[in-house]
Amino acid sequence: MRLPPALSRILHATAPVIAGLLPARGQNLVLSVHWNERIRVSRTRATLQVVANPMLRDHSPIHQGAFGALRDLGADAVRYVPWFPYPHLAVAELRAPTRDSTFWDFSRTDPLMEDFMEATRGHSTVINFSTIPAWMFRTDRPVSYPSDPDQVAWGYSQGSRLRDTTLKELTGYYTRLLDWYTRGGFRDEHGVFHPSGHHYRIPFWEVLNEPDLEHDFSPQAYTRIYDALVRAMRKVSPQTRFIGMALALETNPDWFEYFLNPAHHQAGVRPDGISYHFYATPDASGLTLDQIQYSFFDQANDFLDKVRYIESIRRRLAPNTFTDIDELGNILGDSYSASIPAGYWNLSGAMFAYTFLELQKMGIDVVGESQLVGYPTQYPEVSMIDWINGRPNARYWVLSLIRENLGPGDTLVATGTGSDQVAAQAYRGKKGEELLVINKRNQAIRLQIAGIPGSVQMEYVDPSTGENPPGHLVTPAENIPMGPFSVALIRLGTDRVHP
């Protein structure tokens, strides 16, 4: 249950004072681990999304740094989304064909797609050319867009009714797009062959992005589009699996009840996966980081409750369909755009780690952090890369820490913290016994792992590590330091024996 906004603001304003009393200063928080009490075996992968924008183009000063960071991360199920605010980077046919001409142009879409596929070589990807050409919709007037591919066009995506109700125009566009990238080229609307030379393997394709928001589609309209596209695109790439929905508003159960019901799909079409998104935002403008921290974690908990409900629907209607929560992050809003508070990157990284941990307990298949590169005017607070110098920030390094150490096959065991200030999970995995620990508050703390003698090794991301890789520390198990919003991987080793 959500509190009234006025009461919520009062509690957020006073919460730092209350939190300062628990635990008492100088008192270590005790983590208890029951190594023989198994919760589940993890199936969850941590990954990210990459949204096409000018800061990723080859003329950008951070182009090399951004794609180098993506390559170094080595993640699987990486989502690539050419998105509508930059039509030239997202749409390969910006003008409708005429009686004697077509206007296919991949000169802007190809370089970014090629860089993305090179940076993720050897790893699985989720491709989502999410933007339907605007000319396919019924609108009051033709939709204009700037000639400069680097100029933003927030008004490009318009309309909710396609002009061709048979969907042949839409499926033709997307099958040719897939032909271009997987089969070396395509024949256009007039039968002319356009060679590409591309033969990419695309394991996953996500059908549209946030259709509940971008085009205000109903679940019924979207499901019809999904089925038509999947049936057509499978003929081009039979090995590709398809993900549906990519919802912005996960609060509406009608979408999940309708889309996951096999009775609502055409013969032979079943969603391979579903996806939806979550961003935590401050409850009000002008809040300090000490106040924002409570907003973020409170909203994360609300979201987790929704996931539990959605999962109950999925298990009932489509138990073989996987779940990919492929946009997870924070949006501060315009009031913070001029100056993102110091420590925000660590807070956002800590919230991602906490949400990943809880989603992992539920058995969610993929959890994707949003996004590789943002910048002023383009949601700077979601960026994992500094848009000035191209270096990864704390959000990137938290993802890197999780991805390199935790993944499918690890056994989660019962773990207790005794305080809401800290989240922790212990694992038995390929690297031995480990704990993921998250300090959810903007104050330094010290921990003790009950029953563990001697020292432990710790990798951590906190304000002291800045834009550098995780720090390393060997520390007594009864006195582990953690900085504000620290995310730490504590390794106990492979040779411990527990009764």
C-alpha positions as CSV (number, residue, x, y, z in Angstrom):
1,M,0.0,0.0,0.0
2,R,1.4,3.4,-1.0
3,L,1.3,6.2,1.6
4,P,-0.4,9.5,0.8
5,P,2.1,11.9,-0.8
6,A,2.1,14.4,2.0
7,L,2.7,11.7,4.7
8,S,5.3,10.1,2.5
9,R,7.3,13.3,2.2
10,I,7.2,13.8,6.0
11,L,8.5,10.3,6.6
12,H,11.2,10.7,3.9
13,A,12.3,14.0,5.5
14,T,12.6,12.4,9.0
15,A,13.8,9.0,8.0
16,P,17.5,9.9,8.0
17,V,17.2,10.9,11.7
18,I,15.5,7.7,12.5
19,A,17.9,5.6,10.5
20,G,20.8,7.2,12.3
21,L,19.6,5.5,15.5
22,L,19.7,2.0,14.1
23,P,22.2,0.5,14.4
24,A,23.9,2.4,17.2
25,R,27.1,4.0,16.1
26,G,30.1,1.7,16.6
27,Q,27.9,-1.4,16.5
28,N,28.5,-3.8,13.7
29,L,25.6,-5.3,11.8
30,V,25.6,-9.1,12.0
31,L,25.0,-11.2,8.9
32,S,23.9,-14.7,9.5
33,V,24.2,-17.4,6.9
34,H,22.6,-20.9,7.0
35,W,24.8,-22.6,4.4
36,N,22.8,-25.8,4.3
37,E,19.4,-24.1,3.9
38,R,19.0,-23.8,0.1
39,I,16.5,-21.2,-1.3
40,R,16.9,-21.9,-5.0
41,V,19.4,-22.4,-7.8
42,S,19.8,-19.1,-9.7
43,R,18.6,-18.8,-13.3
44,T,19.1,-15.0,-13.5
45,R,21.5,-13.2,-15.8
46,A,22.5,-9.6,-15.2
47,T,22.8,-7.5,-18.4
48,L,22.1,-4.0,-19.8
49,Q,20.4,-2.2,-22.7
50,V,22.0,0.0,-25.3
51,V,19.9,2.7,-26.9
52,A,21.0,4.2,-30.2
53,N,21.8,7.9,-29.9
54,P,24.3,10.4,-31.3
55,M,26.8,9.9,-28.4
56,L,27.4,6.4,-29.7
57,R,28.1,7.4,-33.3
58,D,31.6,7.2,-34.6
59,H,32.1,10.9,-34.5
60,S,31.3,11.1,-30.8
61,P,34.3,11.6,-28.5
62,I,33.1,8.8,-26.3
63,H,32.4,6.3,-29.1
64,Q,35.4,4.2,-28.5
65,G,35.1,4.3,-24.7
66,A,31.5,3.3,-24.7
67,F,31.8,0.4,-27.0
68,G,35.0,-0.7,-25.4
69,A,33.2,-0.8,-22.0
70,L,30.4,-2.8,-23.6
71,R,32.9,-5.3,-25.0
72,D,34.8,-5.6,-21.8
73,L,31.6,-6.3,-19.8
74,G,31.0,-9.5,-21.7
75,A,27.3,-9.7,-20.9
76,D,24.7,-11.9,-22.5
77,A,21.1,-11.0,-23.6
78,V,22.2,-7.4,-24.2
79,R,19.3,-5.4,-25.6
80,Y,19.8,-3.0,-28.5
81,V,17.1,-0.4,-29.2
82,P,17.2,2.1,-32.0
83,W,14.6,4.5,-30.6
84,F,12.2,7.0,-32.1
85,P,13.8,10.4,-30.8
86,Y,16.4,9.9,-33.6
87,P,14.5,8.7,-36.6
88,H,17.6,8.5,-38.9
89,L,19.2,6.1,-36.5
90,A,16.0,4.0,-35.9
91,V,14.1,3.8,-39.1
92,A,15.4,2.4,-42.4
93,E,12.5,3.6,-44.6
94,L,11.7,7.2,-43.5
95,R,9.5,7.9,-46.6
96,A,6.7,5.8,-47.9
97,P,7.3,4.0,-51.3
98,T,5.7,5.5,-54.3
99,R,4.5,3.9,-57.5
100,D,8.1,3.8,-59.0
101,S,10.5,4.4,-56.1
102,T,11.4,3.2,-52.6
103,F,13.5,5.1,-50.0
104,W,15.4,2.5,-48.0
105,D,18.5,3.9,-46.4
106,F,20.7,2.0,-43.9
107,S,23.6,4.5,-44.0
108,R,22.8,5.7,-40.4
109,T,21.4,2.5,-38.9
110,D,24.2,0.2,-40.1
111,P,27.2,1.8,-38.4
112,L,25.7,1.6,-34.9
113,M,24.3,-1.9,-35.5
114,E,27.7,-3.0,-36.7
115,D,29.5,-1.5,-33.7
116,F,27.0,-3.1,-31.3
117,M,27.3,-6.6,-32.9
118,E,31.1,-6.3,-32.9
119,A,31.2,-5.3,-29.2
120,T,28.9,-8.2,-28.2
121,R,30.5,-10.8,-30.4
122,G,30.3,-14.2,-28.8
123,H,27.4,-13.2,-26.6
124,S,23.6,-13.3,-27.1
125,T,21.7,-10.2,-28.0
126,V,18.1,-9.0,-28.0
127,I,17.4,-6.7,-31.0
128,N,14.5,-4.3,-31.0
129,F,14.1,-1.9,-33.9
130,S,11.3,-0.5,-31.9
131,T,10.2,2.4,-34.1
132,I,7.5,1.9,-36.7
133,P,7.8,4.3,-39.6
134,A,5.5,7.3,-38.9
135,W,4.0,7.2,-42.4
136,M,2.4,3.9,-41.6
137,F,0.0,5.6,-39.1
138,R,-3.1,7.6,-39.7
139,T,-2.2,11.1,-38.5
140,D,-3.8,14.5,-39.0
141,R,-0.8,15.7,-41.1
142,P,2.4,14.1,-42.3
143,V,5.0,13.7,-39.5
144,S,8.1,15.8,-40.0
145,Y,11.6,15.1,-38.7
146,P,14.9,17.0,-38.8
147,S,17.3,16.4,-41.6
148,D,20.2,16.4,-39.1
149,P,20.4,12.8,-37.8
150,D,21.9,14.1,-34.5
151,Q,18.9,16.4,-33.8
152,V,16.3,15.0,-31.5
153,A,12.7,14.6,-32.7
154,W,10.5,13.8,-29.7
155,G,7.4,14.3,-31.8
156,Y,8.3,11.6,-34.4
157,S,6.3,8.7,-32.9
158,Q,2.6,9.6,-33.5
159,G,-0.6,7.8,-34.1
160,S,-2.3,4.7,-32.7
161,R,-4.1,3.4,-35.8
162,L,-2.1,1.8,-38.7
163,R,-3.2,2.9,-42.1
164,D,-3.0,-0.7,-43.4
165,T,-5.3,-2.7,-41.2
166,T,-4.2,-6.0,-42.8
167,L,-0.7,-5.4,-41.3
168,K,1.0,-6.5,-44.6
169,E,2.7,-3.1,-44.8
170,L,4.1,-3.5,-41.2
171,T,5.2,-7.1,-41.6
172,G,6.8,-6.2,-44.9
173,Y,8.9,-3.6,-43.3
174,Y,10.1,-5.8,-40.5
175,T,10.8,-8.9,-42.6
176,R,12.9,-6.8,-45.0
177,L,14.7,-5.3,-42.0
178,L,15.4,-8.8,-40.7
179,D,16.4,-10.0,-44.2
180,W,18.9,-7.1,-44.4
181,Y,20.7,-8.1,-41.2
182,T,20.5,-11.9,-41.3
183,R,20.3,-13.0,-45.0
184,G,22.5,-10.6,-46.8
185,G,19.8,-8.3,-48.2
186,F,16.2,-8.1,-49.4
187,R,13.9,-7.3,-52.3
188,D,12.0,-4.0,-51.8
189,E,8.3,-3.3,-52.5
190,H,9.1,-3.2,-56.3
191,G,11.2,-6.3,-56.4
192,V,14.6,-4.6,-56.5
193,F,17.3,-6.5,-54.6
194,H,19.3,-4.5,-52.0
195,P,22.4,-6.3,-50.9
196,S,23.8,-5.8,-47.3
197,G,26.5,-8.4,-46.8
198,H,25.1,-8.9,-43.2
199,H,24.6,-12.4,-41.9
200,Y,24.2,-11.8,-38.2
201,R,22.7,-14.4,-35.9
202,I,19.9,-12.8,-33.9
203,P,18.9,-15.1,-31.1
204,F,16.2,-12.8,-29.7
205,W,14.0,-10.2,-31.3
206,E,11.8,-8.0,-29.1
207,V,8.6,-6.8,-30.8
208,L,8.2,-3.0,-30.3
209,N,8.9,-1.0,-27.2
210,E,6.5,0.4,-24.6
211,P,3.5,0.1,-26.9
212,D,1.2,0.9,-24.0
213,L,2.8,4.3,-23.8
214,E,4.3,5.1,-27.2
215,H,1.2,4.4,-29.3
216,D,-1.4,3.7,-26.7
217,F,-2.1,0.3,-28.1
218,S,-4.6,-1.9,-26.3
219,P,-3.4,-5.4,-25.3
220,Q,-5.7,-6.8,-28.1
221,A,-4.2,-4.5,-30.8
222,Y,-0.6,-5.3,-29.7
223,T,-1.2,-9.0,-29.6
224,R,-2.5,-9.0,-33.1
225,I,0.6,-7.1,-34.3
226,Y,2.9,-9.4,-32.3
227,D,1.4,-12.5,-33.9
228,A,1.6,-11.1,-37.4
229,L,5.2,-10.0,-37.0
230,V,6.3,-13.3,-35.4
231,R,4.7,-15.5,-38.1
232,A,6.3,-13.4,-40.8
233,M,9.7,-13.0,-39.3
234,R,10.1,-16.6,-38.3
235,K,10.1,-17.4,-42.0
236,V,13.2,-15.2,-42.4
237,S,15.0,-16.4,-39.3
238,P,13.6,-19.7,-37.9
239,Q,16.1,-19.8,-35.0
240,T,15.1,-16.4,-33.6
241,R,13.0,-16.4,-30.4
242,F,10.6,-13.5,-29.9
243,I,9.9,-11.4,-26.8
244,G,6.7,-9.5,-26.3
245,M,5.2,-6.4,-24.7
246,A,8.3,-4.4,-23.4
247,L,5.7,-2.5,-21.2
248,A,6.4,0.9,-19.7
249,L,3.5,0.6,-17.2
250,E,3.7,-2.8,-15.5
251,T,0.8,-1.7,-13.2
252,N,-1.9,-2.9,-15.6
253,P,-2.6,-6.7,-15.2
254,D,-4.9,-6.7,-18.2
255,W,-1.9,-6.7,-20.5
256,F,-0.4,-9.8,-18.8
257,E,-3.8,-11.6,-18.6
258,Y,-4.5,-11.1,-22.2
259,F,-1.1,-11.5,-23.9
260,L,0.0,-14.5,-21.9
261,N,-3.3,-16.4,-22.6
262,P,-2.7,-18.9,-25.4
263,A,-6.3,-18.6,-26.5
264,H,-5.6,-15.0,-27.7
265,H,-2.8,-16.0,-30.1
266,Q,-2.8,-17.4,-33.6
267,A,-2.1,-21.1,-34.1
268,G,1.6,-21.8,-33.8
269,V,2.4,-18.5,-32.0
270,R,3.3,-18.5,-28.3
271,P,5.4,-15.8,-26.7
272,D,8.9,-17.1,-26.0
273,G,9.4,-14.3,-23.5
274,I,7.8,-11.2,-22.0
275,S,9.5,-8.0,-20.9
276,Y,8.6,-4.9,-18.9
277,H,10.3,-1.9,-17.3
278,F,10.9,-0.1,-14.0
279,Y,12.3,3.3,-13.1
280,A,12.3,4.7,-9.6
281,T,12.0,8.5,-9.4
282,P,12.1,11.0,-6.5
283,D,8.8,11.6,-4.8
284,A,9.2,15.4,-5.2
285,S,11.6,17.9,-6.6
286,G,14.3,19.5,-4.5
287,L,14.9,16.4,-2.3
288,T,18.3,15.7,-1.0
289,L,20.1,12.4,-1.6
290,D,19.3,11.4,2.0
291,Q,15.6,11.7,1.2
292,I,15.8,10.3,-2.4
293,Q,17.3,7.1,-1.1
294,Y,14.1,6.2,0.7
295,S,12.0,7.0,-2.4
296,F,14.1,4.7,-4.6
297,F,14.1,1.7,-2.3
298,D,10.4,2.1,-1.4
299,Q,9.5,2.2,-5.0
300,A,11.7,-0.8,-5.7
301,N,9.8,-2.8,-3.1
302,D,6.5,-1.7,-4.7
303,F,7.8,-2.9,-8.0
304,L,8.9,-6.2,-6.6
305,D,5.4,-6.8,-5.3
306,K,4.0,-6.2,-8.8
307,V,6.6,-8.7,-10.2
308,R,5.3,-11.3,-7.8
309,Y,1.8,-10.8,-9.0
310,I,2.8,-10.8,-12.7
311,E,4.8,-14.0,-12.1
312,S,1.7,-15.6,-10.7
313,I,-0.2,-14.8,-13.9
314,R,2.7,-16.0,-16.1
315,R,3.0,-19.3,-14.2
316,R,-0.7,-19.9,-14.5
317,L,-1.1,-19.0,-18.2
318,A,2.4,-19.5,-19.8
319,P,4.8,-21.3,-17.5
320,N,7.3,-21.9,-20.4
321,T,7.5,-18.2,-21.2
322,F,10.6,-16.5,-19.8
323,T,10.7,-13.0,-18.2
324,D,13.2,-10.3,-19.2
325,I,13.0,-7.1,-17.1
326,D,15.1,-5.2,-19.6
327,E,14.9,-1.6,-18.4
328,L,15.7,-1.1,-14.8
329,G,17.1,2.2,-13.4
330,N,16.3,5.6,-12.1
331,I,15.1,8.9,-13.5
332,L,15.7,12.1,-11.5
333,G,13.6,14.5,-13.6
334,D,14.3,17.9,-15.0
335,S,14.8,19.6,-11.6
336,Y,18.1,17.7,-11.2
337,S,19.3,17.8,-14.8
338,A,21.6,20.7,-14.2
339,S,23.4,19.1,-11.3
340,I,23.1,15.4,-10.5
341,P,23.8,15.0,-6.7
342,A,27.2,13.6,-5.6
343,G,26.7,10.0,-4.7
344,Y,23.7,9.5,-7.0
345,W,25.6,7.0,-9.2
346,N,26.3,4.8,-6.1
347,L,22.7,5.1,-4.9
348,S,21.4,4.1,-8.3
349,G,23.9,1.2,-8.5
350,A,22.9,0.0,-5.1
351,M,19.2,0.1,-6.0
352,F,20.0,-2.0,-9.2
353,A,21.9,-4.5,-7.1
354,Y,19.1,-4.8,-4.5
355,T,16.4,-5.2,-7.2
356,F,18.6,-7.8,-9.0
357,L,19.0,-9.7,-5.8
358,E,15.3,-9.8,-5.1
359,L,14.4,-10.7,-8.7
360,Q,17.0,-13.5,-8.6
361,K,15.1,-15.0,-5.6
362,M,11.9,-15.0,-7.7
363,G,13.6,-16.8,-10.6
364,I,13.4,-14.0,-13.1
365,D,15.5,-15.0,-16.1
366,V,17.1,-11.7,-17.2
367,V,17.5,-8.4,-15.4
368,G,18.8,-5.5,-17.6
369,E,20.2,-2.2,-16.3
370,S,19.2,0.9,-18.3
371,Q,21.4,2.0,-20.1
372,L,24.9,2.2,-21.6
373,V,24.9,5.9,-22.6
374,G,22.6,8.8,-21.6
375,Y,23.5,12.5,-21.5
376,P,21.9,15.9,-20.9
377,T,18.5,16.1,-22.7
378,Q,18.6,12.3,-23.1
379,Y,18.1,11.0,-19.5
380,P,21.6,11.6,-18.2
381,E,20.8,9.9,-14.9
382,V,20.4,6.5,-16.6
383,S,23.9,6.5,-18.2
384,M,26.5,3.9,-17.2
385,I,29.2,5.9,-19.0
386,D,30.4,9.4,-18.3
387,W,29.3,11.4,-21.4
388,I,32.3,13.7,-21.1
389,N,35.2,11.4,-20.7
390,G,33.7,8.1,-21.8
391,R,34.7,6.3,-18.6
392,P,32.3,3.8,-16.8
393,N,30.6,5.1,-13.7
394,A,29.6,3.3,-10.5
395,R,26.4,2.0,-12.2
396,Y,28.5,0.1,-14.8
397,W,30.9,-1.2,-12.2
398,V,28.1,-2.6,-10.0
399,L,26.7,-4.5,-13.0
400,S,30.2,-5.7,-13.9
401,L,30.8,-6.9,-10.3
402,I,27.5,-8.9,-10.3
403,R,27.9,-10.2,-13.8
404,E,31.4,-11.5,-13.3
405,N,30.6,-13.3,-10.0
406,L,27.0,-14.3,-9.9
407,G,24.8,-16.1,-12.4
408,P,22.8,-19.1,-13.4
409,G,23.8,-22.2,-11.5
410,D,24.7,-20.5,-8.2
411,T,22.9,-21.8,-5.2
412,L,21.2,-19.2,-3.0
413,V,21.2,-20.1,0.7
414,A,19.2,-18.5,3.6
415,T,20.8,-15.2,4.7
416,G,19.7,-12.8,7.4
417,T,20.8,-9.2,8.1
418,G,18.7,-8.1,11.1
419,S,18.4,-4.6,9.6
420,D,16.6,-2.9,6.7
421,Q,19.7,-0.8,6.1
422,V,21.5,-3.8,4.5
423,A,20.5,-6.4,1.9
424,A,22.6,-9.5,1.6
425,Q,22.5,-12.8,-0.1
426,A,24.9,-15.8,0.3
427,Y,25.8,-18.1,-2.5
428,R,27.5,-21.4,-3.2
429,G,28.9,-21.2,-6.7
430,K,31.7,-22.0,-9.0
431,K,34.0,-19.6,-7.1
432,G,33.1,-21.0,-3.7
433,E,31.1,-19.3,-1.0
434,E,30.3,-15.7,-1.6
435,L,28.0,-12.9,-0.3
436,L,26.5,-10.0,-2.2
437,V,26.0,-7.2,0.3
438,I,24.3,-3.8,-0.4
439,N,24.4,-0.8,1.9
440,K,21.1,0.9,1.1
441,R,21.9,4.0,3.1
442,N,24.1,7.1,2.7
443,Q,26.3,6.3,5.7
444,A,29.2,4.1,6.3
445,I,28.7,0.9,8.3
446,R,30.6,-2.1,9.5
447,L,29.5,-5.7,9.2
448,Q,30.2,-9.0,10.9
449,I,29.6,-12.4,9.4
450,A,28.4,-14.7,12.2
451,G,30.5,-17.8,12.6
452,I,33.2,-17.0,10.1
453,P,36.7,-16.8,11.6
454,G,39.6,-15.1,10.1
455,S,39.7,-12.8,7.0
456,V,37.6,-12.5,3.9
457,Q,38.3,-11.0,0.5
458,M,36.0,-8.2,-0.7
459,E,35.4,-6.4,-4.0
460,Y,33.4,-3.3,-3.7
461,V,32.0,-0.3,-5.5
462,D,31.4,2.8,-3.3
463,P,32.1,6.6,-3.5
464,S,35.8,6.0,-3.0
465,T,36.1,3.9,-6.2
466,G,34.7,6.7,-8.4
467,E,34.9,5.8,-12.1
468,N,37.5,3.1,-11.4
469,P,37.0,-0.7,-11.3
470,P,35.9,-2.2,-8.0
471,G,38.2,-1.9,-5.1
472,H,39.8,-4.9,-3.4
473,L,40.2,-5.5,0.4
474,V,41.2,-8.3,2.7
475,T,39.4,-7.7,6.0
476,P,38.5,-9.6,9.2
477,A,35.1,-11.3,8.9
478,E,34.0,-9.7,12.2
479,N,34.8,-6.1,11.1
480,I,33.9,-5.5,7.4
481,P,33.8,-1.8,6.4
482,M,31.2,-0.6,3.9
483,G,31.0,2.9,2.5
484,P,27.7,4.7,1.7
485,F,25.6,2.9,-0.9
486,S,28.4,0.3,-1.2
487,V,27.8,-2.8,-3.2
488,A,30.3,-5.6,-2.2
489,L,31.1,-9.1,-3.2
490,I,32.6,-10.9,-0.2
491,R,34.4,-14.1,-1.0
492,L,34.9,-16.7,1.7
493,G,36.8,-19.3,-0.4
494,T,36.3,-22.9,-1.6
495,D,37.7,-24.9,1.4
496,R,35.3,-24.0,4.2
497,V,33.3,-26.9,5.8
498,H,30.0,-26.4,7.5
499,P,28.2,-28.9,9.7
